[in-house]
Amino acid sequence: MRAEPDEAIVWITLSALEASPGPALADVSARSRALVAILDELGVAAADRSTTGINLSEEFDHTAQGRRSLGHRASSAVSVRLTDAEIVGRLVARAAEELAAHIGGPRWQIAPDNPVRLEAARAAAADAARKASAYADGVGARLGRPLGLTEPAGPAGPAGPPAMIRTASGRGLEPLPVDPGEHEVLAEIEVTFALEPGG
């Protein structure tokens, strides 16, 4: 079945490359505080944002003369959960323009308690009964009572953000148009029925 998603996840990564670790961390820390201010201004609750990674490492360039240090890169990644597509567009635009952020997403999700999931489960169960009845009829039997019902484990969802898109700051960047569209909800069921003699 298809339904509009309930929420989107957006990943925002801030990074800086400096000659030494301290300035790199200071740059990322300052922009991280600015990101918090933007999220507060957009009404994103603290429970809907999470720091997903902090990294500091030295970067090197490999040349014919050997390895050469490019400096130290600091980065901080934050995941943000949003339920309003308009806020997604505004956040992406502001993070790009004001913070020179790397953006990943949005990744749309249908909430576990969305009623469409139960509708899909009912449809899957009814489909199982129809198919089982057809199979039974094909061998001259009648479908009896259900003996067992299981829901196979679905594929594991993605553990991390999608590939990041590097954004460049600019002046007067308008909010990006974001359309959640409709997404698929899959319900799968395995049912074992008794078979009774036909006729």
N, C-alpha and C positions, 0 to 999 in steps of 0.2 A: 504494500500500500504506500501511497505518497502523502506527505504532509509538510506543512511549513515548519522549519526548525524553531526550537524554543530559544536557542542561545548560540553564540559564536565565541570561539576562543581566538584571540589575537596575541601573537608573541612579539614583544618589543625588545630589541637588543641594542644597548648603547656600548660603544667601544671607542678607545683612544689609544694611539700609538705615540709614545714619548721616549726620550733618550733614557730615562730612568723610571723605576716602578712608581715612585711617589707621585710625580706629576700626572702619570697616566691614571692612577687610582683617583687622584683629586679631581681630574676632569670628569671621569665617569660618575663619581660621587655627586658632583655638583649637578650634572644633567639628570641623575637619578632623582634628586630632590625636586628638580623642575618637573620631571615626569609625574611624581606624586602630586604636585600641585595641579597639574593638568587633569589628572584622574579625579582629584577632589572637585575641581571646577565642573567637570562633566557629570558629577554625581555617581561615580563608580565606587561602590562600597568596598571597604578594606577587605571584606571576606571574599570579594570577587577578583582579587589580584594576588599574585604569588610570585616571589623571586624563585626562578627555576635554575639559576646558575650564576656563579661569579668566577671569573677566571683571570689570572695574571700570568703571563708567560713572555719569554724573550723570543723575538722573531729573528730569523736569519735569512740571508740571501746567499745562494750558492753561485759563485762566480768561478771563472777560470783560475783566479788566484786563491781560491779557497772560500771558506765560509765567512760571511761578513754580517755582523749584528746590525739589524735595522732598528733596534730599540725594544722597548717593553710594551706589550699590548695588554690593557686591562679591559674587561668587558663584564657587563651585568645584563642578565636576561630576565624578563618579567612576562608572565602570562596573565592575560586579562580576560575575564568572562563577561560577556555583554549580551543583553537581551533586546537591544534596540539597534537596528541596522543603521539608523542615522548617526547614532553615537559612534559606531564602528568607523564610518567615513570621516567623522570629525576628528576622532582620536588619531587615525592614521595620518591625516593631513597635518595635524598639529605636531605630532611626533616627528614627521619628516621635516617640516619647516623650521620648528623651533629647536629640535634636538639632534637633527641629522641621524635619525635612528635607522636601524635595520628592522624591517617588518616581515613577519611571517603570518600567514593566514589570510582571511579568516577561515577557521574550520568550523562548519556548522554542525550542531548536534540537536537531536530530538530527545527531550528529557525522558528518563526512565518511567516517570509517572504520567506521561502524556497518554490520554485515552486511546489514541490511535494504535498504541502497542497492544492493548487488549483487543481492539477490533481486529487487528492482524492475527492475533492468536486464535480468536473465534473462527475467522475465515480459514486459517490453516487446519484447524480441527475438523471443520465441516468438509473441507477439500479432502482430507484423509479418509473420512467416512464415505464420501462419494466414490473415490477411487477404489477403496477396499470393496465396496459393494459391487462395483463393475468387475473387479477381479473374481470375486466370489461367483457372480453370475456367469462369468466365462468358463468356470469349471463345474457348473451345474450345482452350486451350493448357495446357501443363503448366509448372509452376514449375521453373526451372533453378537453377543455382548462384548464390549471392549475388555480385554484382559490386562492391558498395560499401556501406559502413556509416558513418554519421555520427551524432553526438549533437548536436542543435541546442543552441545556447547558451540556457540558461534565463534567466528574468527576473532582473535584478539585485536583490539583497536590500536591505532598508532600510539606509541609511547611518548613521542616528542613532537616538536613543532615541524611544520613543513620547511622546505628550503627558504632561507631568508632572502628578502628582496632589499637590496641597498637603495636607500632613498637619499636624495640630495636636497638640501635646504633651498628655499626660494621665497620670493616675496608674494604675499597675497594668494597663497595656495588655497584653492577652494576645497571644501569637504568632498571626498571622493564619493560618487554614487555607489551604493552597495545594495545589492538585491539578493536576499536570502533564497528566493525560489522555493521549490519543493524538493524534498529528499525522500529516499526510499526507506521504509521500515520493513524489515524482513522477519517473519515468524516461521519457524520450522518445527515440525512435530513428527514423532514416530509413534504409531499406535498399533498395538497387536489386538486383533479381533479373533473371537472364536468363529469357526465355520460350522454351519449346521447343514444336514442333508437338504437338498432342494426338493421341490415338489409338494 
